[in-house]
Amino acid sequence: MPEPQGPNKLNLGCGADIRSGFLNVDLVNGAGVNLVCDLNRLPWPWADNTFELVLANHFLEHTDDLIGVLREIWRISRPQARLQIRVPYFASFLSFKDLTHKHRFTYDAFDNWDARHDADGRYVTHMNEPMRFHIRRRRILMFSRLPGWKYHVANAPFWIPMALMNLFPRLYERFFFFYLPATNIYYELEVVKRAAVPGTEPCTITGTQPQ
């Protein structure tokens, strides 16, 4: 595979979170932004299989077409590339206080495209497209945007509750999120690319036809 020109790490909707060694992309031309781009306009200007690491730090919740954006991320990522996502948790007031937030995220938000479900057929509505990921890590967080030592101080009273949230995430989401709502959730996904499976076209004639 030929090496892409420029950085092969992408920081989407970077804002003031400028990363060294990344292509920092944002809608606003702020300090350190490498490329000003409206990421709601699809398709994106990068070739297939360009990036080996993509950051989406409080970006996905602002997109108009979330599934379309995920498909673009998958397209421009190399096989086995990592996608690191941080978004407001669905139970958090942060998810609702900003009127530009268009989407909510739970612990299982990306299960529909988890490659492990191809064999068991749990999410058959998404089996006619190639986009797949391996979910490598996900973590429900109480406070995650405070800098340095402030993060550890703010989270100190919640280490035990946060450990229980992540040990029993579905139990927490069903019965207990209201009592101690988390603020953010983090996902780390690995891009899966493989040959198209025959018979996954949008319309495929199968079996006998009506007379």
Phi, psi and omega in degrees: 000125180293146178289134177289155176282136179083188182299143175255022173235135190238132178245101187275135179055049192295328185058232179270000181272074183277127182248131176291137179084000179251156165274107184269117188240134178206163177287332184253137182277077178267178180298128177088352179288128182273330184215125175268123187206136173276101186283357172278351178266112183252149358282165179279163189276014182255150180287164175300148171058044183266319193249145178257347176212130179234126175258134174227081185264104183054049179243315189298327182293345181266353188282150178285312183243088185299314182294320176299320178294318177298321178295323177292318177301315179298318182296315186275356180268147175286159171304135181071011173296157179256139176241117180252121188238135171227127183217162173296139177287147186300330183276354186276145172297335178297332180292335185249341185289335180260116184291350176273358176281122186250350186221152178243150187228129176250180180300322185260022188301330185256009182298331181302333183245019178281123185299337181294342181271357180299323183283323184271350174067028183292327184239068188292340181292344181249011183276356179263019175224153186280344186298121178216152176223158163258127176278108184271328181200146170209141185213126174280134188235146174276301177231131184222359184249004179280140184280145169052228185296335180297327178298313183291322179294315182295326183273346186308315181290351188246008183300315182291310176302322181292324176296319179292322177303317184276340175283325180231064189295321182286325174296317177299313183294328184278324190238338193235353185300332183293329185279328179217078185288128173288166184253325184222166173220142183242136176232144168235118183245147173251130183287130177248124177230129180210172182299144179299142179275127179302143177088013180253018175294156181306323178230118180230126179282125180226153174069196180277153182259151179296144181276000000 
